[in-house]
Amino acid sequence: MANKKLALEWFDFARKNLETAILLYKANHYTDVISIDIQQSIEKALKAIYAYNNDKIPKTHALDILFNYASRYIDWQNTELKTLLIINDYYQSERYPGPRYFMPEREEISSSIQYAENILEQVLNFINKYE
């Protein structure tokens, strides 16, 4: 039996991360900080699918793994894997100083926000599909 309540709890956290990213973007905040919220919003939205299905939620930040699982249930629209992998890399490269660190361009962050909005919309549609 589906666990819609838990899935919506995960989704609510995803939504908060995305709303934070949007507010910070509008405030012209640091794009490296914004990118983490974008990555986290997608990660939590995808984990909502696990929650919905009462499957154990993996302790991973790898969006490709989470996306592949969710793809069993969602026929993704306008979600190219290349963009997902760029956003996935934010979690590793923007969280800590070092050789992989970079400051994403605002245009890239804008596109990433739109991508995340699309993912969240499709996840919410899946969760609410059987109302």
N, C-alpha and C positions, 0 to 999 in steps of 0.2 A: 504494500500500500504506500502511496506517495506521502511524503512528509512535506507538505506545502508550507507549514508553519516555519520549520527550520530553514527551508529554502528561502523564504522571504526574509528571515533574519539575516542570512548571508547576503542576500541581495541588498538589504538596507545598508549594510556596511559598505558594499560596493558602490552604492549610490552616493553615500557620504564622501567616499574618496573622490569620486568623479566631481561632485559639487565643489569640493575643496579645490581640486585642480582647476576648475573653471573660474572660481573666484580669484585664485592666485594668478591665473593667466590674465584676467581682466585688470588686475592690480599691477600688471607688468612685473611680477615677482620672478625670482630666479627659475629658469627653465629646468635646471637639474632637480630642484625640489619638486616642481610640478610633475615632472616625469615619473617620480616615484608614486605619487598618488594615482596617476593614470594606470601604471602597471598594477598597482594594488587593486584598483577598481575592477579591472578585467579579471585578475586572479580570483577575487572573492565572488564575482558574478559566475565564473566558471565552476567554482567550488559549490555554488548554490545548486548546480545540477546534480552533483554527488549527493548533497543533502536531500534534495527532492526524491532521489531514488533510494534513500537510506543506505547508500554505499559509504564505506569508510573514506573520509576525506583525506587525501594524501598530504603529507607534510613536504610539499614541494612548491617552489615559486616558478617552475618551468611552465610557461604559458602554452607551449606546444603540446606538452603531455596533457594538460587540462583541457585544451581545445580539442585534441583528438578524442578524448573520452566524450566530451559534450557533443561531438559530431555524430555520435551514435543516435542522438536524440533530436538534434537541431540541424536542419538543412540550411546552413549559413548563407546569407545573402550579403554581397558586397564586403566580404571579409577575406582579403588576400593574405596569405600566409607570410609574405615578405614584411608587411606592416606589423603583424603580430610578433615576428622575431625581432624587429627593431625595438618594439615596446618591451619585449621580454628582456632585452639587453639593458634597459634602463635600470632594472633592479640591481644588477651587478656593477655596472659601470658608473652610475651616478650616486651610489650610496657611500662610496669610500674614495678617498684620494688614491692615486696610483696611476699606473701607465694606461689603464683602460678608461679613466675618467675623461669626460668631455661635456661641454655645455651645449645641449641641443638648441638648434635655431628655433625661433618663435614659430616660424611657418611649420616646422616639423611637429612642434607641440600642438599647434592648432589642428593639424591633420590627425594626430594621435588622439586628441580629445574627441573629434568626430568619429573616429574608429571605435573608441571606447563607448561612445553613446550608442552606436549601432549594435555593438555586442550586447550591451545591457538591455537595450530594447528587445532584442531577439530572445535573450534569456528570460526576461519578464514575460514575454508572450508565451514561452514554453511553460513556465511555472503556472500561468493563469489559463492555460489551454483547456483544461477540463473543468471549468467553473460551471 
